C-alpha cells in the first residue's frame, strides 16, 4: 500500500503527525509514502503544462498493475467502516493500492482516467499536506477496524 502526493511537507505538525501514524501502522501493514515533484511554478507556467508534468511523474512511478485510488472532493465519500472494508477487499485480492493526492492544481484528465477508484475525504477542499494526514489516519483506523480493535479514543 502506498500514498503518493505532489510537492513536499512543509508544515512541522503535519510531518510529525504523518510520522506518528507511519509508526503506528508498522504492525499492520507496510505503507510507503512517496512525494513526487510539483509540475512547475504556477506563476511561470500554464496550468495545463503543470498538470501534464505531474501526470508524467506519476505515470513514471506507477506499476501497470497498481490499483490507483484518486483523492478528490468530487468523488464518493465513505465512512470509516466502509473504507476499512474497501481496503480489506482490495488487499485480500492482492491489489497494490496506491492512493494519489493531487497537487495544488488538482489532476489532469489523464490521471483521472487512469484511476481505478476515486475517494473523497470530504466535500471540502484540503491542502495536499492536510489530505495526507487525514488519509493516513483513516488507513490506520481501517486496520484497527479490520482487527476488531478499539478505534475511538
N, C-alpha and C positions, 0 to 999 in steps of 0.2 A: 504494500500500500504506500502511496506517495501523495504528497501535496506539492504542486508546482505553482509558483507565483512569479510575477514580474516585478523588477525593482529590488529594493533592499529594505531591511528592517532598520528604521532609524530611531524608533521610539523605545527607550530602555525598558519601560514597564511592560510593553508588549513582548519584546525579546525575552525578558525574564519569564513571562507567563508561558510563552511557547516552549522555552527550555524546561520549565516545570512539567508541563503536560507530556513532553517527549520522554522525560524521565519516568513519569507515572505509567506511560504506555508500554515501556520495555517488557514488563512481564506478560503482556497480552499479544503484542504484535511488533513486527519490525516496521517502523514508519520512517520513510525517507522524506525529508523536506528539502526542496531544491528551489533556489531563486534563479531566474533567468534574467538577462539584462533587459532593460527597458528598450523599446524600439526606436527611441530617439527623443529629442527635445521638442516639446510641443510649440515652443516659441520659434523654432528654426525649421521645422518640417511640417508638412501637411499631415493631417490625421490619418488618411488612408495609407500613407507610406509607413508611418509608425506602426499601425496595426498589421501591415504586411510583414514588416520586420519581426514583430513579435510572433506572428504565425510561423515564420521560417524558423525562429529559435525553438519554438515549441515542437514543431514537426521534426526538427533535427534531434530532439531529445526523446520523443515518444517511441515506443516499440509499436510495431504494426498490430500487435495483439492487445495493447493496453486498452482497458475499459475506461474511457475518459468521461469524467463527470465534471461538467462545466458549472461553476457557480454564477448565478445570475439572479438579480432581483425579479426578473420576469418569468422565472421558472416555477416549478412545483415546490410547494413547501411541505415539509414532513415534521411530525412531532418526533421526539427523541426515540420513542419505542419503534416507530416505523423506520426511522433512519437506521436503527440498530438491526432491524430485520433486513433492510436493504443491504447493509454491509455484510451481514451474515450470509445471505443468499449468494451474493457475488463471490465471496471468498470460498464458500463451500464448493462452488463450481469452478474454482481455480482461476478466477478472474484477477488480473493485475490491475487493481483500481488506482487510477491517477486522478485526483481532484485538481482542477485547474482554476486558479483565481486570476482574473484578468488584471491588466494594468490600469492606469488612471483613465484611459480612454475606452475601456471595455475590451471587446473582441472583434476580430474581423469575421465576416460571414464564413470564411473558410474554416476557422476554428469552430464556429457554431455547428457547421455541417459535420465536422469530424467527431463531435461529441456523441457518445452513446447515450448519455442521460444529462439532464440539466436539473440543478437543485438551487433552491432559494433559501437562504438563511433567514430572510425576512423580506417584506415589501420595501423596506428601507434600503438605502444605498450605504455601504460602508467603505472605508479605505481598504486597500489590499491588506494592510497590516492588521486591522481590526477583524476583517473576514478570516484571516489566517488563525488568529487567536480563537475566535468563535468556532471555527471548523474543528480545530484540534481538540478543543474542549468537548465538542459533540462526539468526536471519534472516541475519545476516552470514555465518555458516558456510555456510548454504544457498547463498548466491550464490557463495561460493568453490568449493563443490562443483559447482555448475552450470557454472562456467567451467573446471573441471578444475584449479583452483589448489590449492596446498598449504593444508590447513586444520587440520592438527595442529601444534602448536608445542611 
